[in-house]
Amino acid sequence: MDPTFSPPPGFERHDRQSPVTDPWEPLYSRKAEGAVILGFLADTAHTNSRGFVHGGLISALADNAMGLSCARRLGDLQSLVTVNLSLDFLASARMGQWLEFDTVFVKPGGTLCFTQAFVTADGQPCAKANAVFRVVRKAEPREAAA
């Protein structure tokens, strides 16, 4: 990682840690109305043997960004579970590029949340993702038996 690197305006270190994303740190996020945009500067840990950002990483972070955006839009939830995830790769992303995962569509429902995200590398489209999440709401507290 370039020690002089500074993320684009509005991005801060991502505050939600996960064992699956730990090897890809540092990750950054920017919160927008109804969305969480993730970003990172592609480095060696993000690439495959050909120097391209690995498609599995792009898939995992697109899933993450869309799930976080659904949660932000829906509010008080226990969790979201990915039911379906599809990704179309449009171009390769390479080491040294800034990648952003921007959820551009969220259609929340009572039990399902539909999302779409675009992934860019240095501002150029490299992937488009679609996902459906199962909404798990917090259980209502039971009234104490009298």
C-alpha positions in Angstrom: 0.0 0.0 0.0 1.3 3.4 -1.0 2.0 5.3 2.3 1.0 8.6 0.7 -2.4 7.2 -0.5 -5.4 9.2 0.5 -8.9 8.0 -0.4 -11.2 10.2 -2.5 -13.2 12.9 -0.6 -15.9 11.6 1.6 -14.4 8.1 2.1 -13.2 7.0 5.5 -11.8 3.8 6.9 -14.7 1.3 6.7 -16.0 0.8 10.2 -17.5 -2.7 9.8 -14.9 -5.4 10.1 -15.4 -9.0 9.0 -13.0 -12.0 9.0 -13.6 -12.4 5.2 -12.5 -8.9 4.4 -9.6 -8.7 6.9 -7.0 -9.7 4.3 -8.2 -7.0 2.0 -7.8 -4.1 4.4 -7.7 -1.2 4.3 -11.2 -0.8 3.0 -13.0 2.5 2.9 -16.6 3.6 2.8 -18.8 6.6 2.2 -22.3 6.8 3.5 -24.9 8.3 1.2 -28.6 8.6 1.5 -29.8 5.0 1.4 -26.4 3.5 0.4 -23.0 2.6 1.6 -20.3 2.9 -1.1 -17.2 0.8 -0.5 -13.8 1.4 -2.0 -10.2 0.3 -1.9 -6.9 0.8 -3.7 -6.1 -2.4 -5.4 -2.8 -4.0 -4.2 -1.1 -7.4 -4.4 -3.5 -9.0 -1.9 -6.4 -8.2 -4.2 -5.1 -9.7 -7.4 -4.8 -13.0 -9.1 -1.7 -14.4 -10.8 -2.2 -12.2 -13.9 -2.3 -9.0 -11.8 -6.1 -8.4 -12.2 -8.3 -7.8 -9.2 -9.8 -11.2 -8.4 -13.4 -11.7 -9.5 -14.2 -13.4 -6.2 -13.1 -10.4 -4.3 -15.2 -8.1 -6.5 -18.2 -10.4 -6.0 -17.8 -10.5 -2.2 -17.4 -6.7 -1.9 -20.4 -6.1 -4.2 -22.5 -8.4 -2.0 -21.2 -6.6 1.0 -22.0 -3.1 -0.4 -25.5 -4.1 -1.5 -26.3 -5.7 1.8 -25.1 -2.7 3.8 -27.1 -0.4 1.5 -30.3 -2.5 2.1 -29.7 -2.4 5.8 -29.2 1.4 5.6 -32.4 1.8 3.6 -34.5 -0.6 5.7 -33.4 0.5 9.2 -34.1 -1.7 12.2 -33.1 -5.2 11.1 -31.6 -8.3 12.7 -29.8 -9.3 9.5 -30.0 -9.8 5.7 -29.2 -13.1 4.0 -28.1 -13.2 0.4 -30.6 -15.3 -1.6 -29.3 -14.6 -5.1 -26.2 -12.8 -6.4 -25.2 -12.4 -10.0 -22.3 -10.4 -11.5 -21.4 -9.4 -15.0 -17.7 -8.5 -15.5 -17.4 -5.7 -18.0 -13.6 -5.0 -17.8 -10.5 -6.0 -15.8 -9.4 -4.0 -12.8 -5.7 -3.8 -12.1 -3.4 -3.3 -9.2 -3.0 0.4 -8.4 -6.6 1.3 -9.4 -9.2 2.8 -7.0 -12.3 0.5 -7.0 -15.7 1.7 -5.9 -18.8 -0.4 -5.2 -21.9 1.9 -5.5 -25.4 0.5 -4.9 -27.6 2.4 -7.3 -30.9 0.7 -6.8 -32.6 -0.7 -3.7 -36.2 -1.9 -3.8 -37.0 -2.9 -0.3 -39.9 -5.2 0.5 -41.4 -6.9 3.5 -39.3 -10.1 3.1 -37.1 -9.5 0.1 -34.8 -6.6 -0.8 -33.7 -6.2 -4.5 -30.5 -4.4 -5.3 -28.1 -3.4 -8.1 -24.6 -2.1 -7.9 -21.9 -0.8 -10.3 -18.3 -1.4 -9.7 -15.8 1.0 -11.2 -12.0 1.0 -11.4 -10.6 4.5 -11.6 -14.1 5.7 -12.6 -14.5 3.2 -15.5 -17.1 0.4 -15.2 -15.7 -3.0 -14.5 -18.7 -5.0 -13.1 -22.4 -4.8 -12.6 -24.0 -6.8 -9.8 -27.6 -7.8 -8.9 -28.7 -9.3 -5.6 -31.7 -10.3 -3.6 -31.6 -10.4 0.1 -34.0 -12.1 2.6 -34.9 -9.5 5.3 -34.7 -10.8 8.8 -36.4 -8.4 11.2 -35.8 -8.2 14.9 -38.2 -10.2 16.9 -40.7 -8.2 18.9 -40.1 -8.6 22.6 -42.7 -10.8 24.2 -44.7 -9.3 27.0 -44.0 -10.8 30.4 -46.5 -13.3 31.4 -48.7 -12.1 34.2 
